[in-house]
Amino acid sequence: MIDYEYLKPASLDEVFDLMKKHGSKAELVAGGTDVMVFIKQGNHSPEVLISLRGLTDLCYIQKNSAYHIGALATHRMLEQSQLVKEELTALQQGSSQVGSIQVRNMGTLGGNICNAAPSADTAAPLLVLDAVAVLQSPEGQRRVPIEEFFIGPSETVKKNDEVLVEIEIPSEMGRFKTAYCKHARRQAMTLPIIGVSVGILLEKDVIADARIALTVAAPTPIRVRQAEDFLKGKPFEEGVLKEAGEIASSPECCMPRDSLRCEGWYREEMVRILIPRVAMAAVEE
């Protein structure tokens, strides 16, 4: 481990002051479940860690005109929230599959998103739920749709003087039936081979609207709009869902790569197979 200075400000104003003072020498840390691993591996070498754990006012799950989730809400909070389980089911399922209980007790939703791994378990559910990232700087706030937030592996649009303070989800997304599937070699403490999330809005037996999102299928988590558009107005039937899977697995929609965990062709095949399964699971749930 490298030597670093650990600072724990009690307010956002203090965070901004420290970020300005230390500049590129500093790194923000929330739960630390990613950053500390990177430091141990030698991938990061910050001279200063600015902890956000003192900002307890960013740790909440609320519903009023929309769903509001503080950036410091932990995965365990999301996993155990009855509101999230009943109305934002895919997010509850994604959060419940992050690491172990110990990791989920520490790791935060904001940290998972800002880490911007193509395999992040909460990314696909947030895409399906039309989430918006709320970023704050000394100059004020700006809102970025989560689909525009990721710009590359471990890269986001967040500026150096900004802090992610909240994830907002439109209230109408609570009407969607959503689910998330993490396809991996084992059931815990592993990265997904492919991640699939689906949201379905039914009117009687017709798909009024649909959302499909994938992780580990491209350099960033992605929405699959071609398959979504195909589903709209179609009957909720197995054959229709299978066709959506075929569309989503095509080279025009996803670009799975070969890796140590598996080859790209297998990821493509699992996209085709899992989309109808996850859609069915969402509606059955």
Helices and strands as residue ranges (DSSP letters): E 5-7, H 12-22, G 23-25, E 26-29, H 35-41, E 48-51, G 56-58, E 61-63, E 66-70, H 75-80, H 82-87, H 89-95, H 101-106, H 109-115, H 123-128, E 132-137, E 140-145, H 146-149, E 150-152, E 155-156, E 163-170, G 171-175, E 177-183, E 194-203, E 206-215, E 222-223, H 225-231, H 238-248, H 264-284
